[in-house]
Amino acid sequence: MATTPAAGTPEPTTAEPDTTAAGAAADGDAEAPQEQISLTHGGPGEEDEEVVHEVRAKVLKFVPPGDGSDSDDKASKSKSPWRTQGVGPFRILKHKGTGGVRMLLRAEPRGHVALNRSVLPDMSYRAEEKYVKLTTVDAAGSGLETWMVQVKTKELAAELARALETHKTANKQ
């Protein structure tokens, strides 16, 4: 036998005030619905920067086999040394005051930073099919690491590589 009545669970019969959005709207004292906040666009530290190029992309980090930095058993069994770090808007940002250029990708949907590195002025940025390979300084600043940016089409990859080549000279000192 079912423990729930066939008609479903009955609603409470006490006369409590209706606090739902529909009930508040009926009272006329309702606030307008809150605007949806995008966690992937803008954020702390981006106030003084302008977006010089933006494209939706997936970033992958090269993790050499046997590196030991990967503790995830599932990922360590994978044959590919490329680890997906996030998908979202990949932006090239230029600081209005200093002129420094960096790459930033905030992963969807939470908006956490998957890639935040300066564009190295001495590196070459070329498109290969739908990918642009990047060499960046590692998080500790003690060496280099390789990243790959995957976009939807060859044309978008070519535009991204052109934008990186154009703006990399701003970081020369």
C-alpha positions, 0 to 999 in steps of 0.5 A: 500500500502507498503511504501517500494519498492518491491525490498527493500531499495535502497543503497546510490548512493554517492561515499563514501569510503567503511569502512566495513571489506570486503571493507577494506580487498579489499584495502589491509590495513585491520587489522586482525579480533580481537580475541574473548575475553572470559569474564568468564575466568580470570580477575582482581585479578586472576593473582597470582592464579592457577586453581586447579579444573574447571567445568561448573556449576550452582550456587544457593543461599539459600534465606529463605522464608520471608527473605525480601532481595528479592525485585523481585516480580516474585522470591518471588512468587516462591515456592523454596528458591533456587535462581539461581545466575549464570551459567558458569565455577566454579573454585577453585583457589589457590593463589601462594604466600599465598596458600589461596583457594577460589571458583569463578564462573563468570556467562556467557555471561557477566562475572560478579562474581556470587560467590567469597568465600573462602573455609572454612577449617572446613566445609565438602564438599560432593556430593549429586547426581549432587549437592555439597552443600557449606556453606560460609561466607556471603558478609558482613562477619557477618554470614554464607550462604548456596549455592549449585553447580549443575553440569552435572553428579554425577561423576563431583559432586564427583570430585568437592567435592573431590577437595574442601576436598583436598584443604580446608586445605590450608586455616587453619591458 
